[in-house]
Amino acid sequence: MVLEVRLFATLRNYFPDKPGGVLSMEAAEGSTIDELIARLPLNPDEIKIIMVNGVQAQPGQALKSGDRVGLFPPVGGG
């Protein structure tokens, strides 16, 4: 299955060659978010928010073909 992975803020630094931090990835049907993250050269401790198709998700959630996965680092501001 094909998934779209979007990296936000500082996570984009891991893929400087990908404009906008957008990746297209192949995964086995029924793969989970944590399995997908394990395949990326990211520090998993830097991922604090996970969204699938615009809805907050948990690491063990199974994915479907065409899902859009957004990965966010901690958000701060003031």
N, C-alpha and C positions, 0 to 999 in steps of 0.2 A: 504494500500500500504506500501511497505517497502522502507525506505530511508537509505542511509549511510551518517552519519554526522561525519566530521573530524574537530577536534579542534586543533588549532595551537598555538604554543608558550605558553604564560601564561594561556590561556584558558584551557589547558590540566590539570592544577592544580585542576580544579573542578572535574575531574574524574581520580584520581591517580590509580585506579584499571583497567583502560582501556589502554592497551599498545598502544602507538602511538596516543592516543586520538581519536580512531575510535569507533563510536557507530552505532549500527543498531537500527533504530526506526520504529515503526508502526505509521501511520497517516491516517486520513480519506482522501479519494480521493479528490483532489482539495484543500487540505490544503495549506496555504500560509507559506512563510518563517517566518514571524513574529509570526504566530500561533505555528510553530515548536519551535522557540526560546523561546516562553512563557512557553513551557512545560519543558524546561531544567533549572536546578538550576544554571543558570548563571546570572551575572549582565549584562543586555542588553547594558548598557552604555559602557561596555568593548569591544563590538563587533563593529569594524570599517569597515571591509571589508567582504562581503559575496560573495561567488562564488558558482555557480551551474554548475556542469559538466565542470568546468574549465573556465567558463565565469562569469564576474562580474554580480551580480544580485541585485535587490532591495527588501526590506522587504515584500512588498505586492505581490510579484510574486507567482503564483500558482506552486505547485510542482507535479511531476508525479512519478509513481512507478519506483524505480530504480535510481532516481536522487542521485547524490553525492553532498552534501552540505558542503562547507568549510567555517568555521568561523575563522576570524583573529582579533586579538587585534590591537591597533595602532602599527605601525612599526616605529622604530627609528634606528638611527645609525649615524655613523660619521667617 
